[in-house]
Amino acid sequence: MALPYSTRDPYFRTCRYTGRMNQRKLFWLLVSAISTVVGFALPLIWGLVATIPILAVCWWIVYRSDWF
């Protein structure tokens, strides 16, 4: 019995690719939004240091949490 959506189906590939693109867009949108807020709230050095945890949190939210 064939699965309704196989990897050979071009529609399935398009949806999967679009999902990856949406994840990438959401990741950079979150990073930009949070970094902007942090940039205004903290001094320059602390804002630069806070970039690494911001990247880690945004990566976890978008790619690992299964929320999106």
C-alpha positions as CSV (number, residue, x, y, z in Angstrom):
1,M,0.0,0.0,0.0
2,A,1.4,3.4,-1.0
3,L,1.6,6.3,1.4
4,P,-0.6,9.3,0.5
5,Y,2.4,11.5,0.3
6,S,5.6,9.9,-1.0
7,T,9.0,11.6,-1.3
8,R,8.6,11.2,-5.1
9,D,5.6,13.4,-5.1
10,P,6.6,16.9,-6.3
11,Y,3.9,18.5,-4.1
12,F,5.3,16.8,-1.0
13,R,8.8,18.1,-1.8
14,T,7.5,21.6,-2.4
15,C,5.6,21.6,1.0
16,R,8.7,20.3,2.8
17,Y,10.9,22.9,1.2
18,T,8.5,25.7,1.9
19,G,8.4,24.5,5.6
20,R,12.2,24.9,5.8
21,M,12.0,28.3,4.2
22,N,9.4,29.4,6.7
23,Q,11.5,28.1,9.6
24,R,14.5,30.0,8.3
25,K,12.4,33.2,7.9
26,L,10.9,32.8,11.4
27,F,14.3,32.2,12.9
28,W,15.8,35.4,11.5
29,L,12.6,37.4,12.3
30,L,12.9,36.3,15.9
31,V,16.6,37.1,16.1
32,S,16.1,40.5,14.5
33,A,13.2,41.4,16.8
34,I,14.8,40.3,20.0
35,S,18.2,41.8,19.1
36,T,16.5,45.1,18.4
37,V,14.9,45.2,21.8
38,V,18.1,44.1,23.5
39,G,20.1,46.7,21.5
40,F,17.9,49.5,22.9
41,A,17.7,48.1,26.4
42,L,21.4,47.2,27.0
43,P,24.7,48.9,26.4
44,L,26.7,48.0,23.3
45,I,29.0,45.4,24.9
46,W,26.2,43.6,26.7
47,G,24.1,43.7,23.6
48,L,26.9,42.0,21.6
49,V,27.5,39.4,24.4
50,A,23.7,38.7,24.5
51,T,23.7,37.8,20.8
52,I,24.9,34.2,21.4
53,P,22.1,33.3,23.9
54,I,19.6,35.0,21.6
55,L,20.7,32.8,18.7
56,A,20.5,29.7,20.8
57,V,17.1,30.5,22.2
58,C,15.7,31.4,18.7
59,W,17.2,28.2,17.2
60,W,15.6,26.1,19.9
61,I,12.2,27.8,19.6
62,V,12.1,27.4,15.8
63,Y,13.8,24.1,15.1
64,R,13.7,22.0,18.2
65,S,10.5,22.9,20.2
66,D,8.0,21.6,17.5
67,W,5.9,24.7,18.1
68,F,6.1,25.7,14.4
